Amino acid sequence: IVTRTNRINMVEPSSASVFQEAETILHNGNPENAIQKYTKEITRLMTILKQSSKYEQRNQLQAKIKNYLSRAEEIRNSQQACKKEQTKSQSDETTPTVLDSVIHPVPAVGWDDVVGLEQAKTVFKREVILKIKFPKLFEA
């Protein structure tokens, strides 16, 4: 029988193997599948996080989720940069676009610039940011 405590303790080995699998998939030239692997693991860890009542375990789970989110974002950004480079080489860079005249630069304000309210920031990131970045995780 797998209890909640045993299930939480099983996080370490499977998370490490998921990381290795995702990185292998990435190095084999399939970044989308690597992102999907990270997304599934994030979903699994979030489920365990909801069940966990121990402060230290919750912090460890949150750190793993944050690391996996960061890695998935790195892969996605790398993909987008490659696509942009391909697009730039195919199009004339001097041609103005409608977006250039409509979109204004947004100041670079990060989470570290907001002082205090750590718990509120964590809840906001988990409940809003994750749902925007990974909507498929929250579909019924």
C-alpha positions in Angstrom: 0.0 0.0 0.0 1.3 3.4 -1.0 0.6 6.0 1.7 0.7 9.7 1.1 4.0 9.9 3.0 5.5 7.1 0.9 4.2 8.7 -2.3 5.8 12.0 -1.4 9.1 10.3 -0.5 9.1 8.7 -4.0 9.3 12.1 -5.6 13.2 12.2 -5.7 14.0 9.1 -7.8 11.2 9.5 -10.3 11.9 13.3 -10.7 15.5 12.6 -11.4 14.7 10.0 -14.0 12.2 12.4 -15.6 14.8 15.0 -15.9 17.3 12.6 -17.5 14.6 11.4 -19.9 13.5 14.9 -20.9 17.1 15.9 -21.5 17.7 12.8 -23.6 14.6 13.6 -25.6 15.8 17.1 -26.1 19.3 16.0 -27.2 17.7 13.6 -29.6 16.2 16.7 -31.4 12.6 16.7 -30.1 12.2 19.7 -27.8 8.4 19.6 -27.9 8.4 16.1 -26.3 10.9 17.2 -23.8 8.6 20.1 -22.8 5.7 17.7 -22.6 7.8 15.4 -20.3 8.5 18.4 -18.0 4.9 19.5 -18.1 3.7 16.0 -17.0 6.2 16.0 -14.2 5.2 19.5 -13.1 1.5 18.3 -13.0 2.5 15.2 -10.9 4.5 17.3 -8.5 1.8 19.8 -8.1 -0.7 17.0 -7.2 1.8 15.8 -4.6 2.3 19.3 -3.3 -1.4 19.7 -2.7 -1.4 16.6 -0.6 1.7 17.4 1.4 1.4 18.9 4.8 5.1 19.0 5.7 6.7 22.4 5.3 10.1 21.1 4.2 8.6 18.7 1.7 6.4 21.5 0.3 9.5 23.7 -0.1 11.4 20.9 -1.9 8.5 20.3 -4.2 8.0 24.0 -5.0 11.7 24.2 -5.8 11.5 21.2 -8.2 8.5 22.7 -9.9 10.2 26.0 -10.3 13.3 24.3 -11.7 11.3 22.3 -14.2 9.3 25.4 -15.2 12.5 27.3 -15.8 14.0 24.5 -17.8 10.8 24.1 -19.9 10.8 27.9 -20.5 14.5 27.8 -21.6 13.7 25.1 -24.1 10.6 27.0 -25.4 12.6 30.3 -25.6 15.4 28.5 -27.5 12.9 27.1 -29.9 11.3 30.5 -30.5 14.7 32.1 -31.0 15.6 29.6 -33.6 12.3 30.1 -35.4 12.8 33.9 -35.2 16.3 33.6 -36.8 14.8 31.4 -39.6 12.0 33.9 -40.1 14.5 36.9 -40.1 16.7 35.3 -42.7 13.6 34.7 -44.9 12.1 38.2 -44.6 13.2 41.7 -45.3 14.2 43.3 -41.9 13.4 46.8 -43.2 9.7 46.2 -43.7 7.7 47.8 -40.9 4.9 45.8 -39.4 1.7 46.9 -37.8 2.8 45.4 -34.5 5.8 47.7 -34.4 3.5 50.7 -34.3 1.1 49.2 -31.8 3.1 47.4 -29.2 5.1 49.5 -26.8 8.0 48.2 -24.7 7.1 46.9 -21.3 9.4 47.8 -18.4 11.5 44.9 -17.1 10.0 44.3 -13.7 10.6 40.9 -12.1 9.3 39.1 -9.1 12.4 40.2 -7.1 11.5 43.8 -7.6 8.3 43.3 -5.6 9.3 43.4 -2.0 7.5 41.2 0.6 4.3 39.3 0.1 6.2 36.1 -0.7 3.2 33.9 0.0 0.9 36.0 -2.2 3.5 35.9 -5.0 3.8 32.1 -4.7 0.0 31.7 -4.8 -0.3 34.1 -7.7 2.4 32.3 -9.7 0.8 28.9 -9.0 -2.8 29.9 -9.6 -2.5 32.4 -12.5 0.9 32.2 -14.2 1.0 28.4 -14.5 -2.5 28.4 -15.9 -1.5 30.9 -18.5 1.7 29.3 -19.5 0.4 25.7 -19.3 -3.4 25.8 -20.0 -3.5 22.1 -20.9 -2.5 21.2 -17.4 -5.7 22.7 -16.1 -8.2 21.4 -18.6 -10.9 19.2 -17.2 
